[in-house]
Amino acid sequence: MASFPPRVNEKEIVRSRTIGELLAPAAPFDKKCGRENWTVAFAPDGSYFAWSQGHRTVKLVPWSQCLQNFLLHGTKNVTNSSSLRLPRQNSDGGQKNKPREHIIDCGDIVWSLAFGSSVPEKQSRCVNIEWHRFRFGQDQLLLATGLNNGRIKIWDVYTGKLLLNLVDHTEVVRDLTFAPDGSLILVSASRDKTLRVWDLKDDGNMMKVLRGHQNWVYSCAFSPDSSMLCSVGASKAFAVFKVLSPSWSCTFN
């Protein structure tokens, strides 16, 4: 029987309640197919919340402002009142210390989301650093979106602008995860039976293709110290990769 760790108060979980509800707009998409909301994600620092609204759009919401609206106006009014809409970021980026709402058109159905933040001292593994198109600062916050067509798009959370378009998977990108060490190493899991490792500090170049799954790969996750990567797939497959190894050595079960 499953149980909670000692630090979790089970009585508090029982008393939990809904504080609000975010509703996806019906327009401009009239088709029922593709309306499913497949994924949600919080930024590592809790500053933003992202959710797929169905079809091809993702909404980026400053979480503290959204939570404040929930507490002030209740669960019903906040989703239906246009007067409570959060201001969107200007095209020039505006001030980064004032989070803004964005609605992002990803171009295809969104299956996976992941936030990533950089640490300047974590350098790229690429030696030709002077050729990089992007220089990520300490306050950089990125959103990765995995799409139905196998593409991965990387967005600047503060401006809503598209930075990178990663094209290599041949099937749905089912899950995404960033290494928690701030290196901006991104791993994607796909229905094409592979995981792929991308270095966003090296302009999104693909570092490694991880094979071994015989069927769809559903999900992947890093260990807290970024030294291990695990993945699960169809047919009850489970794999653990040793990230620090040059060959990303793997153990399957």
Solvent accessible surface area in square Angstrom, and as a share of the most:
residue,aa,sasa,rsa
1,M,243,1.08
2,A,98,0.76
3,S,97,0.63
4,F,104,0.43
5,P,52,0.33
6,P,143,0.90
7,R,210,0.76
8,V,49,0.28
9,N,80,0.41
10,E,93,0.42
11,K,146,0.62
12,E,91,0.41
13,I,76,0.39
14,V,125,0.72
15,R,156,0.57
16,S,85,0.55
17,R,183,0.67
18,T,97,0.56
19,I,59,0.30
20,G,18,0.17
21,E,87,0.39
22,L,53,0.26
23,L,96,0.48
24,A,41,0.32
25,P,85,0.54
26,A,67,0.52
27,A,70,0.54
28,P,110,0.69
29,F,47,0.20
30,D,120,0.62
31,K,154,0.65
32,K,168,0.71
33,C,111,0.66
34,G,5,0.05
35,R,101,0.37
36,E,86,0.38
37,N,75,0.39
38,W,101,0.35
39,T,25,0.14
40,V,93,0.53
41,A,18,0.14
42,F,106,0.44
43,A,4,0.03
44,P,92,0.58
45,D,104,0.54
46,G,34,0.32
47,S,35,0.23
48,Y,1,0.00
49,F,24,0.10
50,A,0,0.00
51,W,15,0.05
52,S,2,0.01
53,Q,14,0.06
54,G,3,0.03
55,H,28,0.12
56,R,99,0.36
57,T,21,0.12
58,V,0,0.00
59,K,33,0.14
60,L,0,0.00
61,V,4,0.03
62,P,1,0.01
63,W,55,0.19
64,S,81,0.52
65,Q,54,0.24
66,C,6,0.04
67,L,56,0.28
68,Q,107,0.47
69,N,23,0.12
70,F,9,0.04
71,L,116,0.58
72,L,122,0.61
73,H,71,0.32
74,G,34,0.32
75,T,44,0.26
76,K,143,0.61
77,N,88,0.45
78,V,20,0.12
79,T,37,0.21
80,N,109,0.56
81,S,40,0.26
82,S,91,0.59
83,S,100,0.64
84,L,35,0.17
85,R,135,0.49
86,L,21,0.10
87,P,76,0.48
88,R,120,0.44
89,Q,22,0.10
90,N,91,0.47
91,S,96,0.62
92,D,118,0.61
93,G,7,0.06
94,G,47,0.45
95,Q,114,0.51
96,K,91,0.39
97,N,121,0.62
98,K,101,0.43
99,P,39,0.25
100,R,51,0.19
101,E,4,0.02
102,H,14,0.06
103,I,66,0.34
104,I,6,0.03
105,D,73,0.38
106,C,1,0.00
107,G,49,0.47
108,D,34,0.17
109,I,47,0.24
110,V,3,0.02
111,W,25,0.09
112,S,2,0.01
113,L,13,0.06
114,A,10,0.08
115,F,15,0.06
116,G,2,0.02
117,S,44,0.28
118,S,5,0.03
119,V,48,0.28
120,P,55,0.35
121,E,131,0.59
122,K,81,0.34
123,Q,124,0.55
124,S,16,0.10
125,R,147,0.54
126,C,38,0.23
127,V,134,0.77
128,N,74,0.38
129,I,67,0.34
130,E,109,0.49
131,W,192,0.67
132,H,21,0.10
133,R,164,0.60
134,F,45,0.19
135,R,168,0.61
136,F,26,0.11
137,G,32,0.30
138,Q,145,0.64
139,D,84,0.43
140,Q,18,0.08
141,L,5,0.03
142,L,0,0.00
143,L,0,0.00
144,A,0,0.00
145,T,0,0.00
146,G,0,0.00
147,L,1,0.00
148,N,57,0.29
149,N,74,0.38
150,G,1,0.01
151,R,94,0.34
152,I,1,0.00
153,K,31,0.13
154,I,0,0.00
155,W,19,0.07
156,D,15,0.08
157,V,0,0.00
158,Y,30,0.11
159,T,29,0.17
160,G,18,0.18
161,K,103,0.44
162,L,82,0.41
163,L,31,0.15
164,L,8,0.04
165,N,61,0.31
166,L,10,0.05
167,V,87,0.50
168,D,54,0.28
169,H,9,0.04
170,T,104,0.61
171,E,84,0.37
172,V,8,0.05
173,V,0,0.00
174,R,64,0.23
175,D,29,0.15
176,L,9,0.04
177,T,21,0.12
178,F,21,0.09
179,A,8,0.06
180,P,78,0.49
181,D,48,0.25
182,G,6,0.06
183,S,16,0.10
184,L,2,0.01
185,I,11,0.06
186,L,0,0.00
187,V,0,0.00
188,S,0,0.00
189,A,0,0.00
190,S,0,0.00
191,R,58,0.21
192,D,24,0.13
193,K,95,0.40
194,T,6,0.04
195,L,0,0.00
196,R,21,0.08
197,V,0,0.00
198,W,9,0.03
199,D,3,0.02
200,L,0,0.00
201,K,17,0.07
202,D,19,0.10
203,D,31,0.16
204,G,5,0.05
205,N,82,0.42
206,M,70,0.31
207,M,61,0.27
208,K,69,0.29
209,V,36,0.21
210,L,6,0.03
211,R,159,0.58
212,G,32,0.31
213,H,10,0.04
214,Q,139,0.62
215,N,56,0.29
216,W,108,0.38
217,V,0,0.00
218,Y,94,0.36
219,S,44,0.28
220,C,9,0.05
221,A,46,0.35
222,F,26,0.11
223,S,28,0.18
224,P,128,0.80
225,D,101,0.53
226,S,10,0.06
227,S,21,0.14
228,M,73,0.33
229,L,0,0.00
230,C,46,0.28
231,S,1,0.01
232,V,63,0.36
233,G,7,0.07
234,A,21,0.16
235,S,91,0.59
236,K,193,0.82
237,A,21,0.16
238,F,78,0.32
239,A,0,0.00
240,V,39,0.23
241,F,3,0.01
242,K,105,0.45
243,V,10,0.06
244,L,135,0.67
245,S,21,0.14
246,P,134,0.84
247,S,71,0.46
248,W,11,0.04
249,S,53,0.34
250,C,52,0.31
251,T,94,0.55
252,F,81,0.34
253,N,142,0.73
